[in-house]
Amino acid sequence: MLPGLSALAQTSYFGNTATNIEKIEKFKKTTTLFTLPYSGYKEIEKYNEAIKKVWTVTPFKIIKPEELATYQRSTDYSFFYLDSYREQIDTINNLNLVYGLKVISPSIKPDKMEEITLATITLFPDALTNLQMTFIEQSNTKRAARSKLLSLLYNQAVFFNWSPGFLSGYLKQINDGLLSNQTRGLDYSFYNTKRLPQLVNETLYVPEYVREVFSSQTAPSAQETPAEEQYRYKLKFVSNEILDSLILNKDSNIKYLVYTKRSSDKIISIYDSTDGLLIYQIFSFQSPNFSMSDLNNIKKTIKLIQ
């Protein structure tokens, strides 16, 4: 589980927190082991290509989840694996999912190792995965629940915002952040004043899952948006598979949107596949559903820059 660090950005990293500075330098001397959901090993070459494209901070290797135990007591390795953490807001407990980067070091307790989280990628599970997670949490002891949750995440869970191409964009942020010993976390909102306005003349690629999730939502009360405020630039909905091929193709430079729904919040991000740069991100507290206003806000931001 995660330490007391908030992960309210699509990708969060903790490179200059007081407790992590020394750990970061040790991390840079490790080999990073990536695990994938079992369905991902059918595309292991794509995942290897996606990681290789952006991950330079350490050597890396893709392993199976069951191989983790072989390495987890060695400080020569760091690990990316699926995880969950509970977050309490007022009286509400939320369970959030992440793909986390961990390192280990000797604990103050004899013969024990301590896990430190250096970075997280926030994942967007489908409705069935959410229901199964809730059932596991409510029906088991803490230890049993953790074991069953990990089994669910690797064997059955579905994540909308997960694919080789998406992973490449996320890892680019973490790689560069940790290389420069930076921290990104709390309620991270951002826009690139040079790249974002290029959408006036370029197509914004949107993964098909955004339209599917939008269509399944309860329709909000209708609100008239003035025509001049509506997003009227070019949009194209594409499958994750097609988007992957565009993101990973060196000759195909596109800008694409990622919608991430947490328990009760959402993150809207735009990446530029030219170099994996994050060019726009906004975190919306207690507003988890995608809406047309999310696109309109992109236009508002562009107009503000111009």
KATALIN-V177416 format. One line per field, one symbol per residue. ss: DSSP state (H for helix, E for strand, L for the rest). psi: psi as a letter, one per 30 degrees, with the letter a starting at -180 (. if undefined). burial: # if it has 9 or more other C-alpha atoms within 8 Angstrom, else .. A space follows every 10 residues. Layout:
BEGIN
ss->???
psi->???
burial->???
END
This chain:
BEGIN
ss->LLLLLLLLLL EEEELLLLLL HHHHHHHLLL EEEELLLHHH HHHHHHHHHH HHHHLLLLEE EELLHHHHHH HLLLLLEEEE EEEEEEEEEL LEEEEEEEEE EEEEEELLLL LLEEEEEEEE EELLELHHHH HHHHHHHHHL LHHHHHHHHH HHHHHLLLEL LLLHHHHHHH HHHHHHHHHL LLEELLLLLE ELLLLHHHHH LLLEEEEHHH HHHHHHLLLL LLLLLLHHHL LLLLEEEELH HHHHHHHHLL LLLLEEEEEE ELLLLEEEEE EELLLLEEEE EEEELLLLLL LHHHHHHHHH HHHHHL
psi->llahkkigle kklifgleff eeeeeeefgl kkkkllkeff ffheeeeeee eeefjfflll kklleffeff ffgkgfllkk lkllkkkkjc gkkkklkljk kklllklfkk gkkkkkkfll kkljlleeee eeeeeeefgl leeeeeeeee eeefefkkke hkleeeeeee feeeeeeeeg hlkkcjhjkk kjfeeefffe flkjkkkffe eeeefflkkl kkkkkkeffk jglkkkklle eeeeeeefjf gjjlklkkkk kaegllkkkk ljfeggkkfk kkkjkhifkk lffeeeeeee eeeee.
burial->......#### ######...# #.##..#..# #######..# ......##.# #..##.##.. .####..#.. .#..#.#### #####..... ...####### #####.#... ..#..##### ######..## ..#..##..# ....#..### #####.#.## #..####### ########.. #####..##. .#...##.#. ..######.# #.##...... ........## ..##..#### ..######.. .######### ##.####### ####.##### ####...### ...###.### .#....
END
